Amino acid sequence: SCSKPNLLNIPKSSDIRSLFIAPEGWKLIDIDYSQAELVLLAYLSQDKQFMKDVGEIDFHTATAKSIMKMEEINSEIRRKAKGVNFLNAYGGGAKKLSKNLKITEAEAWQWLKGWNETYPEVGRFKKMQKDAWREKHYIEGIYGRKKRFPPALNTEIESYYDRIAVNFMCQNGVGDAINTALIDIDYLLGKLFGWTPESIYKVPGIVLSVYDSI
């Protein structure tokens, strides 16, 4: 990840996005997995309410309504709800949330408490992952990729490993799902249109992928 500037995300400003153009007669198509990491976390934790919510509605809007008790939802409220979801899913406290969202620690604590009470199985899953790296010294992702953990020399490193043990399952799962999708899309485009080194810019193809977006 990076910031100032954030090189991993194209700003939503139309002034910036209009700079990315396709040749005449062509179109750029952007496809991504909706809330992919949270969906995967829901199914990894097997929290029934979590699975129901990510499967039926816009999860960030649902969080704003049910946990943050917001009646009118706008883009700013949804952004804050998104911050609550990702921070609480992967580890972080009220102090960090209050700083990120510019709210009081008491308000942040209340939101996080409501989240944990609504999706209790997530906490149990996170504890299971923390226990797993301590016992086996590695975590295995859903596609079999392993994240290995060298000895933790102090409590700070232990806390870091605790976060990684949870993050890896979702981030690696989504990353490898995209890799699988890229292989499938490339194969199907080749079957549909065919290509040679000479015709590579004359038939549809993949331009790039950015994490969960193609």
Sequence and secondary structure as in RCSB ss.txt:
>XXXX:A:sequence
SCSKPNLLNIPKSSDIRSLFIAPEGWKLIDIDYSQAELVLLAYLSQDKQFMKDVGEIDFHTATAKSIMKMEEINS
EIRRKAKGVNFLNAYGGGAKKLSKNLKITEAEAWQWLKGWNETYPEVGRFKKMQKDAWREKHYIEGIYGRKKRFP
PALNTEIESYYDRIAVNFMCQNGVGDAINTALIDIDYLLGKLFGWTPESIYKVPGIVLSVYDSI
>XXXX:A:secstr
   SS TTS  S HHHHTT    TT      B TTHHHHHHHHHHT HHHHHHHHHS HHHHHHHHTS  SS  H
HHHHHHHHHHHHHHH   HHHHHHHHT  HHHHHHHHHHHHHH HHHHHHHHHHHHHHHHHSEEE TTS EEE  
   SHHHHHHHHHHHHHHHHHHHHHHHHHHHHHHHHHHHHHHH   TTTTTTS      BTTB 
